[in-house]
Amino acid sequence: MTEHTKKVIVLGGTGETGRRIIFHLCTTYPKLEIASASRTLSQDTVYPSLQVTPIRLDIYNRQDTIETLVHFDLAIIALGPMDKIGALAHQCCLKAGIDCIDINDSLSAADEIYKLHDLARQQQNTILTGMGFTPGLSGLMLAKLAERNASSSGRYAIRAYMGATYGGGETSPYAMLSNFKNTVTQILDGQRAEIPTPWKDDKSHFQFPEQPKPQALLPYSAVECAGLSQPDHPLKENVQYLDARYHIQYLNQGLARLMTAMSLGQKGQQFIARKFYQSGQNIKTKGKADPDTILCVYPDNSPEQGLLIHGVISSYDLTALMACSATDAWLAGQFNTHHGVFATDQLDSNVRKYLENTLASRGITCRPADLAALHQDGVHFGWVEPVCGQVHRLSNYGANWYTREKQHPRMIALQKQFLLESGIWKALRTQQSPLAFSRFVIRTLIRWRWHNKQFNAYQNRHSASLRQIWKRVTQDISMFTSGYSCARDVLGQDAATPLYRQMFLATGKMEMRNLWPEPQLFSAFVDPNQAALDYWLTFMHHYAALEVMHFTIDDQKPDQLTCRITDCAYAKMFAERGCPELANLIREIEHEALMHLFSHTQININWQQGDNGEATIIITSKTQANAKVKRNSDVIDNQPEHEVTC
């Protein structure tokens, strides 16, 4: 059967994860019949497509649930809290004779689900369990490491970090509270063991990538332990030890230990869960609320030898995308011979490879945890983001430094770090006494203010709608001209110019990596060339609309596009403040970023740098059949909807 004749029901379709699952499935499979089942139907719920049918369903009404499920081929169980629901939904699916995929994150629920293995196998049904963030993605990463015996002693660790930006769903606090126990389950010497919660052992803190300091960890019972304790687990001998811990921004270990010590009844737990949820909604608006989510799985005590998933993305999106990737594989018939209960780490290598490919097509990839290599490539904010099949849904589509919705809270600190670690800063410190260096800093600040005043005419010549943006533009340029010119006074132009250029380009590379999506994401589109080109052209036209330069398409052929950048306001301002040698630096940043953006496409870039910030860019497609170069009006007004290939 093809996807067009399949019918899928999402149990918990109005929840944080369920809504995301439905959205991504609708985007990928516009003809797939999808139902969203929930206990209550809200008039406020907006579905992404008319193909979604809302259904009122109470999972605790077993008979009604079974009678509903028999009309579907697959159920995606996105309910919560799973430690309360257990295997109830799975039992109903088996009674209805259909397959199911869950996002279970509870060890106690996993134990109940695995008890259904023999029945599911007898009925030739498939239960894919723990298809989420962790377990799910963590299981895939664990299996990848264990299969190649990354640890000779079989020791592995799972570490997860979740920023506070996303607040959390209403059932999430219940999952957290269920983890606050005096004991946790681990794999020790190849066996499942329950031990006192190791709050203060030598693994109580972990240095997550890009975090300023090691974070206190909350130990939890890894759901992978349920599968690893099954006698037929394919990697049972490879994984002898498994320790799992996580950190949630603003959730300190002291509070977790207090919750553990308290004996909460059902009403008390409901009260605390509501307070946690309300607190999460308030905290997510804080200026320093982190939008990052990080997952690291590694062997022994060597995080640098492990695998890493990192991006400006919520754990809910990662969970939904993992569930959708499992659905992709199910629709493609990858589980036709897998009857019973399976987690990601129990699947054979061919099926896991298929899952990795479908995840990549949805924007999720893991990389070696080689931070030096990532930093060398300018990656400081991760690389993962959802691919929703449409270019305009990629991060910062059409936006630039001055129009993006929100700057990452770590950006300013990182810019400062780049400055303090730069060669020009070190040269200024070593060639001046502490007193002279202090005078240099004061002189730079005074000159910054003076240069900015000299640019008032640039602010005033623009319309009211652009004036606020131009205040930021002139503030930036005056910061560059004042800092550079003061450094030039001390070091001389021959020394100052290459050092300043090195710092400027390195910082710009980091900032552009944060602004634009990672290039491999375009590989997920039907036409990577067109997707990447659409993204860049829209950026350039919106950027030019700020009147910082003119951008034109001078020549258009079926397989070639010639663009020009002229009348660069940045170059004019640099020249006016006596720094003409900086005129092309911003173009250099854009050139490097464009080469990176197109690096996973069949597009050639011929960048011809002119004087005074002008440039000619000749874009040639290596595959003429796929080169559908459009003028920007087509890009903006008739944005093509590229389906994800799975």
C-alpha positions as CSV (number, residue, x, y, z in Angstrom):
1,M,0.0,0.0,0.0
2,T,1.2,3.5,-0.7
3,E,1.1,6.4,1.7
4,H,-2.0,7.7,-0.1
5,T,-4.1,4.7,1.1
6,K,-2.8,4.7,4.7
7,K,-4.7,6.2,7.5
8,V,-2.8,7.5,10.6
9,I,-4.2,8.6,13.9
10,V,-2.2,10.7,16.4
11,L,-3.3,10.1,20.0
12,G,-2.7,13.3,21.9
13,G,-2.7,15.3,18.6
14,T,-3.4,18.7,20.4
15,G,-0.4,18.4,22.7
16,E,3.0,20.1,22.3
17,T,4.5,17.1,20.5
18,G,1.4,15.8,18.8
19,R,0.7,19.2,17.1
20,R,4.3,19.2,15.7
21,I,4.0,15.6,14.5
22,I,0.8,16.4,12.6
23,F,2.3,19.5,11.1
24,H,5.4,17.7,9.8
25,L,3.4,14.8,8.4
26,C,1.0,17.1,6.6
27,T,4.0,18.9,5.1
28,T,5.6,15.7,3.9
29,Y,2.5,13.7,2.9
30,P,-0.2,16.1,1.6
31,K,-2.4,13.1,0.6
32,L,-2.0,11.1,3.8
33,E,-5.2,10.8,5.8
34,I,-4.5,12.0,9.4
35,A,-6.7,12.1,12.5
36,S,-5.9,14.1,15.6
37,A,-7.4,12.5,18.7
38,S,-7.7,14.2,22.0
39,R,-9.9,14.0,25.1
40,T,-11.4,17.5,24.4
41,L,-11.8,19.4,21.2
42,S,-11.0,23.0,21.3
43,Q,-12.3,25.6,18.9
44,D,-8.8,27.3,19.2
45,T,-7.0,24.4,17.7
46,V,-5.8,25.2,14.1
47,Y,-4.8,22.3,12.0
48,P,-2.2,22.7,9.2
49,S,-4.4,21.1,6.6
50,L,-7.9,20.1,5.7
51,Q,-6.6,16.5,5.6
52,V,-6.6,16.4,9.4
53,T,-9.8,15.1,11.0
54,P,-10.3,16.0,14.7
55,I,-11.6,13.2,16.9
56,R,-12.8,13.3,20.5
57,L,-11.3,10.2,22.2
58,D,-10.7,9.3,25.8
59,I,-8.0,6.6,26.0
60,Y,-9.4,5.3,29.3
61,N,-12.6,4.3,27.4
62,R,-11.1,1.2,26.0
63,Q,-14.0,0.0,24.0
64,D,-14.6,3.3,22.2
65,T,-10.8,3.6,21.6
66,I,-10.6,0.2,20.0
67,E,-13.6,0.8,17.8
68,T,-12.0,4.1,16.6
69,L,-8.5,2.6,16.1
70,V,-9.8,-0.3,13.8
71,H,-10.4,2.3,11.1
72,F,-6.7,3.2,11.0
73,D,-3.4,1.5,9.9
74,L,-1.1,3.2,12.3
75,A,-1.4,5.0,15.6
76,I,1.2,7.5,16.8
77,I,1.0,7.7,20.6
78,A,1.9,11.2,21.7
79,L,0.1,11.1,25.1
80,G,1.4,11.9,28.5
81,P,2.3,11.5,31.2
82,M,3.3,8.0,30.1
83,D,4.2,6.7,33.5
84,K,0.5,7.1,34.3
85,I,-0.9,5.8,31.0
86,G,1.6,2.9,30.7
87,A,0.8,0.4,27.9
88,L,-3.0,1.2,27.8
89,A,-2.9,2.8,24.3
90,H,-0.6,0.0,23.0
91,Q,-3.0,-2.7,24.3
92,C,-5.9,-0.9,22.5
93,C,-3.9,-0.9,19.3
94,L,-3.2,-4.6,19.5
95,K,-6.9,-5.2,20.1
96,A,-7.7,-3.2,17.0
97,G,-5.0,-5.1,15.1
98,I,-2.9,-2.0,14.1
99,D,0.7,-1.0,14.4
100,C,1.8,1.9,16.7
101,I,4.7,4.3,17.3
102,D,5.1,6.0,20.7
103,I,7.3,8.7,22.1
104,N,7.4,7.1,25.5
105,D,10.0,8.6,27.9
106,S,9.1,6.6,31.0
107,L,11.0,3.4,32.1
108,S,8.0,2.0,34.0
109,A,5.8,2.4,30.9
110,A,8.5,0.8,28.8
111,D,8.5,-2.2,31.0
112,E,4.8,-2.6,30.5
113,I,5.1,-2.1,26.7
114,Y,7.8,-4.7,26.4
115,K,5.4,-7.3,28.0
116,L,3.4,-7.0,24.8
117,H,6.3,-8.2,22.6
118,D,5.1,-11.8,22.2
119,L,1.5,-10.9,21.6
120,A,2.5,-8.3,18.9
121,R,4.8,-10.8,17.3
122,Q,2.0,-13.5,17.2
123,Q,-0.4,-11.0,15.7
124,Q,2.3,-9.8,13.2
125,N,2.0,-6.2,14.6
126,T,4.8,-3.7,15.1
127,I,5.2,-1.5,18.2
128,L,8.0,1.1,17.8
129,T,8.6,2.5,21.3
130,G,10.6,5.4,22.6
131,M,10.7,7.2,19.2
132,G,11.5,10.6,20.6
133,F,14.4,12.8,21.8
134,T,15.7,10.5,24.6
135,P,15.0,7.7,24.2
136,G,14.9,7.6,20.4
137,L,17.7,9.8,19.1
138,S,19.8,8.8,22.1
139,G,19.2,5.1,21.2
140,L,20.3,5.6,17.7
141,M,23.5,7.4,18.8
142,L,24.2,4.7,21.4
143,A,23.7,1.9,18.9
144,K,26.0,3.7,16.4
145,L,28.8,3.9,19.0
146,A,28.2,0.4,20.6
147,E,28.1,-1.3,17.2
148,R,31.7,-0.2,16.5
149,N,32.8,-0.9,20.1
150,A,33.7,2.7,20.8
151,S,34.3,1.7,24.4
152,S,36.4,-1.4,25.0
153,S,34.8,-1.8,28.4
154,G,31.2,-1.1,27.2
155,R,30.8,2.1,29.2
156,Y,28.4,4.7,27.7
157,A,26.8,7.9,28.9
158,I,23.8,10.0,27.8
159,R,23.8,13.7,28.5
160,A,20.9,16.1,27.5
161,Y,20.6,19.8,27.8
162,M,17.4,21.8,27.3
163,G,17.2,25.6,27.3
164,A,14.3,27.4,28.9
165,T,13.0,29.3,25.8
166,Y,10.3,26.8,25.0
167,G,8.6,26.7,28.4
168,G,7.3,23.2,28.2
169,G,4.0,21.4,27.7
170,E,1.4,20.8,30.4
171,T,2.3,17.1,30.9
172,S,6.1,17.7,30.9
173,P,6.3,18.5,34.6
174,Y,4.8,15.1,35.4
175,A,7.6,13.4,33.5
176,M,10.2,15.5,35.5
177,L,8.5,14.8,38.8
178,S,8.5,11.1,38.1
179,N,12.3,11.2,37.7
180,F,12.8,12.8,41.1
181,K,13.4,9.6,43.0
182,N,15.8,8.3,45.6
183,T,16.9,5.5,43.2
184,V,17.7,5.3,39.5
185,T,18.0,2.4,37.1
186,Q,21.3,1.9,35.2
187,I,23.1,-0.8,33.3
188,L,25.9,-2.1,35.5
189,D,28.1,-5.0,34.5
190,G,25.7,-5.8,31.7
191,Q,22.8,-6.1,34.1
192,R,19.9,-3.8,34.9
193,A,20.4,-2.4,38.4
194,E,18.6,0.0,40.7
195,I,21.0,2.2,42.7
196,P,20.7,5.2,45.1
197,T,20.4,8.4,43.0
198,P,24.0,9.6,42.5
199,W,23.5,13.3,43.1
200,K,27.0,14.2,44.2
201,D,29.3,11.7,42.5
202,D,32.2,12.5,40.1
203,K,29.7,12.7,37.2
204,S,27.4,15.3,38.9
205,H,28.5,18.1,36.4
206,F,29.0,18.1,32.7
207,Q,30.5,20.7,30.2
208,F,27.9,21.0,27.4
209,P,29.2,22.5,24.2
210,E,29.1,26.3,24.1
211,Q,27.9,26.6,27.7
212,P,30.1,28.9,29.9
213,K,30.7,26.4,32.7
214,P,29.9,22.8,33.6
215,Q,26.2,22.3,34.5
216,A,24.8,20.4,37.4
217,L,23.0,17.2,36.2
218,L,19.9,15.4,37.2
219,P,20.3,11.6,37.1
220,Y,17.4,9.7,35.5
221,S,16.5,6.1,34.6
222,A,17.4,5.7,30.9
223,V,14.5,4.1,29.1
224,E,17.1,2.3,27.0
225,C,17.6,0.1,30.1
226,A,14.2,-1.6,29.4
227,G,15.4,-2.8,25.9
228,L,19.0,-3.6,27.0
229,S,17.6,-5.9,29.7
230,Q,15.8,-8.0,27.0
231,P,17.6,-11.3,26.3
232,D,17.6,-10.8,22.5
233,H,18.9,-7.2,22.4
234,P,21.5,-7.2,19.6
235,L,23.9,-4.9,21.5
236,K,23.5,-6.4,24.9
237,E,27.1,-7.6,25.1
238,N,28.4,-4.3,23.8
239,V,26.8,-2.0,26.4
240,Q,27.9,-3.1,29.9
241,Y,27.3,0.3,31.6
242,L,24.8,3.1,30.8
243,D,24.5,6.3,32.9
244,A,21.9,8.9,31.9
245,R,21.6,12.5,33.2
246,Y,20.1,15.8,32.0
247,H,20.1,19.5,32.7
248,I,17.2,21.9,32.2
249,Q,18.1,25.6,32.3
250,Y,17.0,27.3,35.6
251,L,16.0,23.9,37.2
252,N,18.7,23.5,39.8
253,Q,19.7,20.3,41.5
254,G,18.7,21.5,44.9
255,L,15.1,21.9,43.9
256,A,15.1,18.4,42.4
257,R,16.5,16.9,45.6
258,L,13.8,18.8,47.6
259,M,11.1,17.3,45.4
260,T,12.7,13.9,45.8
261,A,12.6,14.2,49.6
262,M,9.0,15.3,49.6
263,S,6.3,12.6,49.7
264,L,3.7,14.0,47.3
265,G,0.3,12.5,46.9
266,Q,-1.7,12.7,43.7
267,K,-3.1,16.1,44.5
268,G,0.3,17.4,45.7
269,Q,1.9,16.2,42.5
270,Q,-0.8,17.9,40.4
271,F,-0.3,21.1,42.3
272,I,3.5,21.1,41.9
273,A,3.2,20.1,38.2
274,R,0.9,23.1,37.6
275,K,3.4,25.4,39.3
276,F,6.3,24.0,37.3
277,Y,4.3,24.6,34.1
278,Q,3.4,28.2,35.0
279,S,7.0,28.8,36.0
280,G,8.2,27.5,32.7
281,Q,5.9,29.8,30.8
282,N,7.2,32.8,32.8
283,I,10.9,31.9,32.5
284,K,10.8,31.4,28.7
285,T,10.4,35.2,28.3
286,K,13.7,35.9,30.2
287,G,16.4,37.6,28.1
288,K,18.9,34.9,28.8
289,A,16.5,32.0,28.2
290,D,18.5,29.6,26.0
291,P,16.9,28.3,22.8
292,D,19.4,25.5,22.4
293,T,18.9,21.7,22.9
294,I,21.9,19.4,23.1
295,L,22.2,15.6,23.2
296,C,25.5,14.0,23.7
297,V,26.2,10.2,23.8
298,Y,29.8,9.1,24.4
299,P,32.0,6.2,25.5
300,D,33.9,5.9,28.7
301,N,34.6,9.3,30.2
302,S,35.4,10.9,26.8
303,P,32.7,13.2,25.6
304,E,35.1,14.3,22.7
305,Q,34.9,10.7,21.4
306,G,31.1,10.7,21.3
307,L,28.3,11.9,19.0
308,L,26.5,15.2,19.3
309,I,23.1,16.7,18.3
310,H,22.9,20.4,18.8
311,G,20.7,23.1,17.5
312,V,18.4,26.1,18.2
313,I,15.4,23.8,18.4
314,S,13.2,22.5,21.2
315,S,13.2,18.9,22.5
316,Y,9.5,18.8,21.4
317,D,10.5,19.4,17.8
318,L,13.3,16.8,18.1
319,T,10.8,14.3,19.5
320,A,8.3,15.0,16.8
321,L,10.8,14.7,14.0
322,M,12.1,11.4,15.4
323,A,8.5,10.1,15.5
324,C,7.9,11.4,11.9
325,S,11.1,9.7,10.7
326,A,9.9,6.4,12.2
327,T,6.6,7.0,10.4
328,D,8.5,7.6,7.2
329,A,10.3,4.3,7.6
330,W,7.0,2.5,8.5
331,L,5.2,4.0,5.4
332,A,8.2,2.8,3.3
333,G,7.8,-0.8,4.5
334,Q,11.0,-0.9,6.6
335,F,9.2,-2.7,9.5
336,N,7.2,-5.2,7.4
337,T,9.3,-8.0,8.9
338,H,9.7,-6.5,12.4
339,H,6.9,-7.9,14.5
340,G,7.0,-7.2,18.2
341,V,8.3,-4.3,20.3
342,F,11.4,-2.4,19.1
343,A,13.3,0.6,20.3
344,T,15.8,2.4,18.0
345,D,18.8,0.7,19.5
346,Q,17.2,-2.8,18.9
347,L,16.8,-2.3,15.1
348,D,19.2,-3.9,12.7
349,S,21.9,-1.6,11.1
350,N,20.1,-1.3,7.8
351,V,16.9,0.0,9.3
352,R,18.8,2.3,11.6
353,K,20.7,3.7,8.5
354,Y,17.3,4.3,6.9
355,L,16.1,6.2,10.0
356,E,19.3,8.3,10.0
357,N,18.6,9.2,6.3
358,T,15.0,10.2,7.0
359,L,16.1,12.2,10.0
360,A,18.7,14.0,7.8
361,S,15.9,14.8,5.3
362,R,14.0,16.4,8.2
363,G,17.1,18.4,9.3
364,I,18.4,16.2,12.1
365,T,21.9,14.9,12.0
366,C,24.4,13.9,14.6
367,R,28.1,14.8,14.3
368,P,31.3,13.7,16.0
369,A,31.7,15.8,19.2
370,D,34.8,17.4,17.8
371,L,34.3,21.0,19.0
372,A,37.5,22.2,17.6
373,A,36.5,21.1,14.1
374,L,33.0,22.6,14.5
375,H,34.5,25.9,15.7
376,Q,36.9,25.9,12.8
377,D,33.9,25.8,10.5
378,G,32.3,28.7,12.4
379,V,29.7,26.5,14.1
380,H,29.0,27.8,17.6
381,F,25.2,27.5,17.8
382,G,24.6,24.0,16.6
383,W,23.4,22.9,13.1
384,V,20.0,21.2,13.7
385,E,16.7,22.7,12.7
386,P,13.4,21.3,11.3
387,V,13.1,21.0,7.5
388,C,9.4,21.5,6.8
389,G,9.5,21.1,3.0
390,Q,9.2,24.8,2.3
391,V,12.2,27.2,1.9
392,H,10.4,30.1,3.6
393,R,10.1,28.1,6.8
394,L,13.9,27.8,7.2
395,S,15.4,29.9,10.0
396,N,15.8,33.7,9.3
397,Y,14.3,33.4,5.8
398,G,14.6,36.9,4.3
399,A,16.1,38.3,7.5
400,N,19.5,39.9,8.2
401,W,21.4,41.2,11.2
402,Y,19.0,44.1,11.6
403,T,15.6,42.4,10.9
404,R,15.9,39.0,12.4
405,E,13.3,38.2,15.0
406,K,15.6,37.7,18.0
407,Q,19.3,37.5,18.5
408,H,20.7,34.4,20.3
409,P,21.3,35.3,24.0
410,R,24.9,34.1,23.7
411,M,25.8,36.2,20.7
412,I,27.1,39.3,22.6
413,A,29.2,37.2,24.9
414,L,30.6,35.3,21.9
415,Q,31.4,38.5,20.0
416,K,33.3,39.7,23.1
417,Q,35.2,36.4,23.3
418,F,36.2,36.7,19.7
419,L,37.6,40.2,20.3
420,L,39.5,39.3,23.5
421,E,41.0,36.2,21.9
422,S,41.9,38.0,18.6
423,G,45.4,38.8,17.5
424,I,44.8,42.5,17.3
425,W,43.7,42.6,20.9
426,K,46.7,40.7,22.1
427,A,49.0,43.0,20.0
428,L,47.4,46.1,21.6
429,R,47.8,44.6,25.1
430,T,51.5,43.6,24.6
431,Q,52.6,46.8,22.9
432,Q,51.2,49.1,25.6
433,S,51.5,49.5,29.3
434,P,48.4,48.8,31.4
435,L,47.9,52.6,31.8
436,A,48.4,53.2,28.1
437,F,46.0,50.4,27.2
438,S,43.3,51.9,29.5
439,R,43.8,55.2,27.8
440,F,43.4,53.4,24.4
441,V,40.1,51.9,25.5
442,I,38.8,55.3,26.7
443,R,39.9,57.0,23.5
444,T,38.2,54.3,21.4
445,L,34.9,54.8,23.3
446,I,35.1,58.6,22.8
447,R,35.9,58.2,19.1
448,W,33.0,55.7,18.7
449,R,30.6,58.3,20.0
450,W,32.1,61.0,17.8
451,H,32.1,58.9,14.7
452,N,28.4,57.9,15.3
453,K,27.5,61.6,15.5
454,Q,29.1,62.1,12.1
455,F,26.8,59.6,10.7
456,N,23.6,61.4,11.7
457,A,23.0,62.4,8.2
458,Y,22.8,58.8,7.1
459,Q,20.1,58.2,9.7
460,N,18.0,61.2,8.8
461,R,18.0,60.6,5.0
462,H,15.9,57.5,5.4
463,S,12.2,57.1,5.9
464,A,10.8,56.8,9.4
465,S,10.4,53.0,9.0
466,L,14.1,52.6,8.3
467,R,15.4,55.2,10.7
468,Q,15.6,52.9,13.8
469,I,17.4,50.3,11.7
470,W,19.9,52.9,10.5
471,K,20.6,54.0,14.0
472,R,21.9,50.4,14.6
473,V,23.7,50.4,11.2
474,T,25.6,53.6,12.0
475,Q,26.3,52.5,15.5
476,D,27.9,49.3,14.2
477,I,30.0,51.0,11.5
478,S,31.2,53.7,13.9
479,M,32.2,51.0,16.3
480,F,34.3,49.4,13.5
481,T,35.9,52.6,12.4
482,S,36.7,53.9,15.9
483,G,38.1,50.6,17.0
484,Y,40.2,50.1,13.9
485,S,41.4,53.6,13.6
486,C,42.5,53.7,17.2
487,A,44.3,50.4,16.8
488,R,46.0,51.7,13.6
489,D,47.2,54.8,15.5
490,V,49.0,52.4,18.0
491,L,50.2,49.6,15.7
492,G,50.5,51.3,12.3
493,Q,48.5,50.4,9.3
494,D,50.7,47.6,8.1
495,A,50.2,45.7,11.3
496,A,46.7,46.8,12.2
497,T,44.9,46.1,8.9
498,P,45.7,42.3,8.6
499,L,45.0,41.7,12.3
500,Y,41.8,43.6,12.3
501,R,40.7,41.8,9.1
502,Q,41.4,38.4,10.6
503,M,39.3,39.2,13.7
504,F,36.5,40.8,11.6
505,L,36.2,37.9,9.2
506,A,36.3,35.3,12.0
507,T,33.6,37.0,13.9
508,G,31.5,37.5,10.8
509,K,31.8,33.9,9.9
510,M,30.5,32.9,13.3
511,E,27.6,35.3,13.0
512,M,26.6,34.2,9.4
513,R,26.6,30.6,10.5
514,N,24.1,31.6,13.1
515,L,22.0,33.7,10.7
516,W,21.8,31.2,7.8
517,P,20.8,27.5,7.9
518,E,23.4,24.8,7.6
519,P,24.0,24.0,3.9
520,Q,23.2,20.2,4.2
521,L,19.6,21.1,5.0
522,F,19.1,22.1,1.4
523,S,19.9,18.5,0.4
524,A,16.5,17.6,1.9
525,F,14.6,19.5,-0.8
526,V,13.5,18.1,-4.1
527,D,15.7,20.7,-5.9
528,P,18.6,21.8,-3.6
529,N,19.9,24.3,-6.1
530,Q,16.6,26.1,-6.3
531,A,16.0,26.0,-2.6
532,A,19.4,27.5,-1.7
533,L,19.1,30.1,-4.5
534,D,15.7,31.1,-3.3
535,Y,17.0,31.6,0.2
536,W,19.9,33.7,-0.9
537,L,18.0,35.9,-3.4
538,T,15.4,36.7,-0.8
539,F,18.0,37.6,1.7
540,M,19.8,39.9,-0.8
541,H,16.6,41.7,-1.8
542,H,15.4,42.2,1.7
543,Y,18.9,43.3,2.7
544,A,19.0,45.8,-0.2
545,A,15.6,47.1,0.9
546,L,17.3,48.6,3.9
547,E,19.2,50.8,1.5
548,V,22.6,49.7,2.6
549,M,23.5,48.9,-1.0
550,H,21.9,48.2,-4.4
551,F,21.3,44.6,-5.6
552,T,20.4,43.9,-9.1
553,I,20.1,40.9,-11.5
554,D,21.7,42.1,-14.7
555,D,21.7,39.0,-16.8
556,Q,19.6,35.8,-16.6
557,K,20.1,32.7,-18.7
558,P,18.6,29.2,-18.2
559,D,21.7,28.0,-16.3
560,Q,23.4,31.3,-15.3
561,L,22.5,34.3,-13.2
562,T,24.6,37.5,-13.0
563,C,24.0,39.7,-10.0
564,R,25.6,43.0,-9.0
565,I,26.1,44.8,-5.7
566,T,26.7,48.6,-6.1
567,D,26.4,51.8,-4.2
568,C,27.5,50.3,-0.9
569,A,26.7,52.6,2.1
570,Y,29.1,50.7,4.3
571,A,32.1,51.4,2.1
572,K,31.1,55.1,1.9
573,M,31.0,55.4,5.7
574,F,34.3,53.6,6.1
575,A,35.9,56.0,3.6
576,E,34.3,59.1,5.3
577,R,35.9,58.1,8.6
578,G,39.3,57.6,7.1
579,C,39.2,53.8,6.9
580,P,38.9,53.0,3.2
581,E,40.9,49.8,3.7
582,L,37.9,48.3,5.4
583,A,35.5,49.0,2.5
584,N,35.3,45.4,1.2
585,L,35.3,43.5,4.5
586,I,31.6,43.0,4.8
587,R,31.6,41.7,1.1
588,E,34.3,39.2,2.1
589,I,32.1,37.9,4.9
590,E,29.1,37.6,2.5
591,H,31.3,35.9,-0.1
592,E,32.5,33.2,2.4
593,A,29.0,32.7,3.7
594,L,27.6,32.3,0.2
595,M,30.2,29.7,-0.7
596,H,29.3,27.8,2.5
597,L,25.5,28.1,1.9
598,F,25.8,26.6,-1.6
599,S,28.4,23.9,-0.6
600,H,25.8,21.1,-0.8
601,T,24.4,22.1,-4.1
602,Q,25.4,21.8,-7.7
603,I,26.0,25.6,-8.0
604,N,29.2,27.3,-8.9
605,I,29.9,30.8,-7.6
606,N,32.2,33.3,-9.5
607,W,32.6,36.2,-7.1
608,Q,34.3,39.2,-8.6
609,Q,35.2,41.7,-5.9
610,G,35.3,45.3,-7.0
611,D,36.3,48.5,-5.2
612,N,34.3,50.3,-2.6
613,G,32.2,47.3,-1.6
614,E,31.0,46.6,-5.1
615,A,30.8,43.0,-6.4
616,T,29.7,41.0,-9.4
617,I,28.4,37.5,-8.6
618,I,28.0,35.0,-11.5
619,I,25.9,31.9,-10.4
620,T,26.1,28.9,-12.6
621,S,24.2,25.6,-12.2
622,K,26.2,22.5,-12.8
623,T,23.0,20.6,-13.7
624,Q,21.1,22.7,-16.2
625,A,18.0,20.5,-16.0
626,N,17.5,21.4,-12.3
627,A,18.5,25.1,-12.7
628,K,15.3,27.1,-12.6
629,V,16.7,30.5,-11.8
630,K,14.0,33.0,-11.1
631,R,13.9,36.7,-10.5
632,N,13.4,37.8,-7.0
633,S,9.8,38.8,-7.6
634,D,9.0,35.1,-8.4
635,V,10.9,34.0,-5.3
636,I,8.9,36.3,-2.9
637,D,5.5,36.2,-4.6
638,N,5.4,32.6,-5.8
639,Q,7.5,30.8,-3.2
640,P,7.8,27.2,-4.4
641,E,6.8,24.5,-1.9
642,H,9.5,21.9,-1.9
643,E,8.4,18.6,-0.4
644,V,11.0,16.7,1.7
645,T,12.2,13.5,0.0
646,C,12.1,10.5,2.4
